[in-house]
Amino acid sequence: MKIDRRGFLVASSSALVLGKTRPSPAAHEQLAETPEPPEIDRSIEGREIAVYTTADKTNYRLSATDTLTFKHLGQPLETQICVFVDPSKRSQTILGIGGALTDASAETFAKLPPAKQRDILDAYFDVNKGIGYTIGRANIHSCDFSSGSYTYVNEGDKELKSFSVNHDKQFRIPFIKQAMATAGGKLTLFGSPWSPPAFMKTNNDMLHGGKLKPEFYQSWANYYTKFIKAYEREGIPIWGISIQNEPMATQTWESCIYSAEDERDFLKNYLGPTMKKEGLGGKKIIIWDHNRDLIYQRVSTILKDSKAAQYVWGIGYHWYEPWSGGDQMFDNVKLVHETFPDKNLLFTEGTVDSFKAQDITSWRLGEAYGRSMINDFNSGAVGWTDWNVLLDEKGGPNHVGNFCFAPVHADTRTGELIYTNSYYYIGHFSKFVRPGARSIASSPSRSALLSAAFINPDGKVSVVVMNKTDQKVSYYLWLDGNAAEVSSLPHSIQTLVF
């Protein structure tokens, strides 16, 4: 038994290698251009299933733990727990899975020795050595996870003549470029603003909410296009943008309030036409970018207006529902998917909790990701984007003390990297569900198990099964009258590949 530097339990020399080649860059282009995964050969009796496991109170971390074989079963008994899978019933095409490449992540990365930097890049962006992220989110000038507030223009410069991304050239742009290179040359990268510059806002402050003044609508619309073009001059293609991070939250950090009508009118009268005029009509525009609680009201208000709807690629959302009593309101996401099936759903941010060093090994961190990712993909999401990919030993840097957890933390005093179990839970999806995959039907017969299933462009099926209980559960992976018996450890997540 061998454990590698990130905690992967390596059962054999090929235990962690799903395939020898990475998806081509074409897999990251518009979803409509992705080739349809091939039909599954229905004669699967005798076919092998590779099982990868992460489990509490074990050394298993994305570990190859078993090889099973489909055998004829037919009609299962009511007492035989099953996860039913049907690859013929396909829904949304997967864009990708990834995380945010914030100032905080880039600054923490820069403080590490070169060998540890290499470890981080491989761990996140190499599909064979790590978990193969394909999506990135970048803040448009400062957010809370920056060392201080800043913009790309001088204060009061309505014409944006001073616009420059030189600030980002120190840490963030080099970090993103290295991540892109490790991912095979490209990431699906989208930008999100937390606040316009102070002079454009009603409260004359980048922090504490406030609203965009109407006289600056055009100037702020121009700002997005300048950001996109400036990053692309640096060799970083921007796939899309969201209009505003958390537009209903007045925060102690960078924030700006838009009602649904405000966002609709800014999009249809300023941002959408400006993007088109500047030759950026092919870039994707994401609305909302906030929680699941108000998502239907926001989306229906904007999309009922055809002039606004024409510019909308999809809806971004987060998981911070403070009044939901622990119910993360997945039905709201599903309702949006069913009501507006021509628009895409993209999870754009989530982090489990405020940072507490004593909780860094807590198993609930990963389980929060597993629960959300399974339910979000089953509700129609085409992609899933975590918050900061890397933070320091304090859960920062953060200029307002809003420290939180990341899947990986670096002790910048020693260079040590700490991989929380969140990293592995996310990896059970990102490593085995590649861009261009299709979500397929899966159904557990007991509530102890959660499941989601996908068919990749190469025809391989990946079924993710999570056991959120204190009990070991034996179940059958069932497909067309054939099944394989699987053992699910307490508080575990598995990916089954065939």
NORVEN-V348493 format. One line per field, one symbol per residue. ss: DSSP state (A for helix, B for strand, O for the rest). phi: phi as a letter, one per 40 degrees, with the letter a starting at -180 (. if undefined). psi: psi as a letter, one per 30 degrees, with the letter a starting at -180 (. if undefined). A space follows every 10 residues. Layout:
# NORVEN-V348493
ss = ???
phi = ???
psi = ???
This chain:
# NORVEN-V348493
ss = OBBOOOOOBB OOOOOOOOOO OOOOAAAAOO AAAOOOOOOO OOOOOOOBBB BBBBBOOOOO OOBBBBBBBO BBOOOOOOOO OBBBBBBBBB BBBOOBBBBB OOAAAAAAAA OOOAAAAAAA AAAAAOOOOO OOOOBBBBBB OOOOOOOOOO OOOOOOOOOO OOOOOAAAAO OAAAAAAAAA AAOOOOOBBB BBBOOOOAAA BOOOOOBOOO OBOAAAAAAA AAAAAAAAAA AAAOOOOOOB BBOOOOOOOO OOOBOOOOOA AAAAAAAAAA AAAAAAAOOO OOOBBBBBBB OOOOAAAAAA AAAOOAAAAO OOOBBBBBOO OOOOOOOOOA AAAAAAAAAO OOOBBBBBBO OOOBOOAAAO OOOAAAAAAA AAAAAAAAOO BBBBBBBBOB BBOOOOOOOO OOOBOOOBBB BOOOOBBBBO AAAAAAAAAA OOOOOOOBBB BBBBOOOOBB BBBBBOOOOO BBBBBBBOOO OOBBBBBBBO OBBBBBBBOO OBBBBBBO
phi = .bbccbgccc cacbdbbcac bcdcdccccd dcccccdccc cccbdgccbc bbbbacfbcc bfccbabbbc bcbgcccccc cbbcbbccbb bccccibaac ccdcccccdc cccdccccdc ccccbcccca bgcbbbbbcc fcbccbcaca bcbcdgcccg ccdabddccc bccccccccd ccchhabcbb bbccacddcc bccfaccggg bccdcbdccc ccdccccdcc ccccgbcbca abcacfcbbc bcbdaacbcd cccdcccccb cdccdcccgb ccccbbcgfa cccbcccccc cccccccccc cccabcabbc ccbcggccfc cccccccccb ccbcbbcbaa acaccbdcbc bcccdccccd ccccccccch ccaabccdca bccbgbcacb gccacbcbbb cccbgcbbcc cddccccccc cbbbdgcbcb caaccbccbb aaaabcdcgc cbbbbbbcbc bcbcabcbaf gbabcbbbcd fbbbbbba
psi = kkkafgfkjj flfgegjelf llklffffak effkkkklkk jfifkfklkk kkkkklglgj jhkjfljlkk lkebjllffj kljkkjffjk blkkeakalk ileeeeeeef flleeeeeee eeeefkfefb ghkfkkkkkj alaehlflkl aglkkfiefg fgkkgeeffe eeeeeeeeee eeggfkkjkk kkkfklleff lfghkflhbl lkkefgeeee eeeeeeeeee effggjkjea llekkiggjj lfaklkkkle eeeeeeeffd eeeeeeeggg ffkkkkldha lfegeeeeee eeffjeeeff fjeakklagi jfgfgfjghf feeeeeeeei ffkkkjkfkk kelkkjefgf gkffeefeee eeeeeeeffg kflkjlbkfk laffgalkfg giklllekkk jfefgkkjjl feeeeeffee efjlkflkkl kkjkgkffkk llllklfgfk kkkkkkjglg kkkklkjkjh gllkkkkjlk ilkkkkk.
